[in-house]
Amino acid sequence: MILSLEVREPDLDAGQLDTLTRLLRQELLLLDVDKVTVDGARQTPPGARGDPTAIGSLVMTLANSAVLVGVCQVLRAWQARQQGRSFIMKLKDGRPVSLEIHGDNAAQHQQLIDDFLAAIDPDRP
């Protein structure tokens, strides 16, 4: 399973967003994911540091939906650490399945995550 992840934090410049994205990548690599890479399809804003195609966007490869549960937990905790943070995660297999988390409504976030996981794996308990 391949997913794209776009991270957002409006008060950061492109260099800071690049650093934040790379730190999140390191957190995700602690999970049992197959691969987490910067998304080479995105263009960097002028003046950004680092890889010119990587600002705020990652691509993850996961073996199965069980790993995705852990990814969702890490992303939810990451988002909650700083007001204004948000992310959009999309399944990259052509299905219109995505998860967008923003704001501070934890109950709503959990419902969105549950719906996202059910859309990806309807047989999940």
Secondary structure per residue as TSV (DSSP state, phi and psi in degrees):
chain	resnum	aa	ss	phi	psi
A	1	M	-	360.0	133.3
A	2	I	E	-118.9	132.6
A	3	L	E	-129.1	145.3
A	4	S	E	-102.4	148.8
A	5	L	E	-135.0	124.2
A	6	E	E	-114.1	122.4
A	7	V	E	-102.1	147.3
A	8	R	E	-138.9	137.4
A	9	E	-	-149.7	104.8
A	10	P	T	-62.4	-24.3
A	11	D	T	-86.1	3.3
A	12	L	S	-101.3	145.3
A	13	D	-	-81.0	176.1
A	14	A	H	-60.7	-38.7
A	15	G	H	-65.7	-41.6
A	16	Q	H	-67.1	-39.0
A	17	L	H	-65.0	-38.1
A	18	D	H	-60.5	-46.2
A	19	T	H	-62.0	-46.2
A	20	L	H	-59.7	-42.9
A	21	T	H	-63.0	-42.0
A	22	R	H	-69.1	-34.1
A	23	L	H	-66.5	-41.9
A	24	L	H	-62.3	-39.7
A	25	R	H	-56.8	-43.0
A	26	Q	H	-62.3	-39.9
A	27	E	H	-62.0	-44.1
A	28	L	H	-66.3	-32.6
A	29	L	H	-68.1	-16.3
A	30	L	T	-73.6	-15.0
A	31	L	S	-85.6	179.7
A	32	D	S	-87.3	42.4
A	33	V	-	-81.0	152.1
A	34	D	S	-74.4	-42.4
A	35	K	E	-162.0	143.3
A	36	V	E	-134.6	116.7
A	37	T	E	-127.4	160.3
A	38	V	E	-71.2	146.8
A	39	D	-	-84.1	107.7
A	40	G	T	-72.2	-4.6
A	41	A	T	-86.0	-12.2
A	42	R	S	-91.3	150.4
A	43	Q	-	-99.6	142.5
A	44	T	-	-84.8	138.6
A	45	P	-	-64.1	151.5
A	46	P	T	-56.8	141.1
A	47	G	T	85.2	0.0
A	48	A	-	-76.8	152.3
A	49	R	-	-94.0	168.8
A	50	G	S	80.2	-166.6
A	51	D	-	-56.6	123.7
A	52	P	T	-67.7	-3.3
A	53	T	T	-117.4	11.4
A	54	A	-	-111.1	-2.4
A	55	I	T	-64.4	116.2
A	56	G	T	73.8	12.0
A	57	S	E	-138.8	132.7
A	58	L	E	-127.0	157.7
A	59	V	E	-124.7	129.0
A	60	M	E	-115.9	140.9
A	61	T	E	-116.4	124.2
A	62	L	-	-122.4	145.2
A	63	A	S	-70.5	-36.1
A	64	N	S	-161.0	176.1
A	65	S	H	-72.2	-18.8
A	66	A	H	-64.3	-38.4
A	67	V	H	-66.3	-33.9
A	68	L	H	-61.5	-32.1
A	69	V	H	-59.5	-46.1
A	70	G	H	-64.4	-39.4
A	71	V	H	-60.3	-45.0
A	72	C	H	-61.5	-39.0
A	73	Q	H	-65.1	-43.6
A	74	V	H	-63.7	-44.1
A	75	L	H	-65.0	-39.7
A	76	R	H	-63.9	-43.5
A	77	A	H	-65.9	-40.6
A	78	W	H	-60.7	-45.8
A	79	Q	H	-63.7	-37.4
A	80	A	H	-74.1	-17.2
A	81	R	T	-69.2	-22.9
A	82	Q	S	-143.6	124.0
A	83	Q	T	-59.9	136.8
A	84	G	T	97.8	-15.6
A	85	R	-	-71.2	147.3
A	86	S	E	-154.0	168.5
A	87	F	E	-153.1	157.6
A	88	I	E	-129.2	125.6
A	89	M	E	-118.3	131.8
A	90	K	E	-128.6	142.8
A	91	L	E	-76.2	132.7
A	92	K	S	-103.5	42.8
A	93	D	S	-116.3	14.2
A	94	G	S	96.7	-19.0
A	95	R	S	-75.9	142.0
A	96	P	-	-81.8	63.5
A	97	V	-	-113.3	122.8
A	98	S	E	-146.8	163.1
A	99	L	E	-132.6	124.4
A	100	E	E	-124.0	123.0
A	101	I	E	-121.0	127.0
A	102	H	-	-154.5	165.3
A	103	G	S	79.5	-166.5
A	104	D	S	-128.4	27.3
A	105	N	-	-92.4	92.1
A	106	A	H	-59.9	-39.9
A	107	A	H	-65.1	-41.7
A	108	Q	H	-65.1	-41.2
A	109	H	H	-59.1	-44.7
A	110	Q	H	-63.0	-39.3
A	111	Q	H	-64.8	-42.0
A	112	L	H	-62.3	-42.0
A	113	I	H	-64.5	-45.4
A	114	D	H	-59.9	-43.0
A	115	D	H	-63.9	-41.4
A	116	F	H	-61.8	-48.0
A	117	L	H	-63.7	-38.4
A	118	A	H	-67.3	-34.8
A	119	A	H	-68.3	-33.4
A	120	I	H	-77.9	-42.1
A	121	D	-	-133.6	85.6
A	122	P	T	-59.9	-20.9
A	123	D	T	-88.9	-1.1
A	124	R	-	-65.0	136.8
A	125	P	-	-69.1	360.0
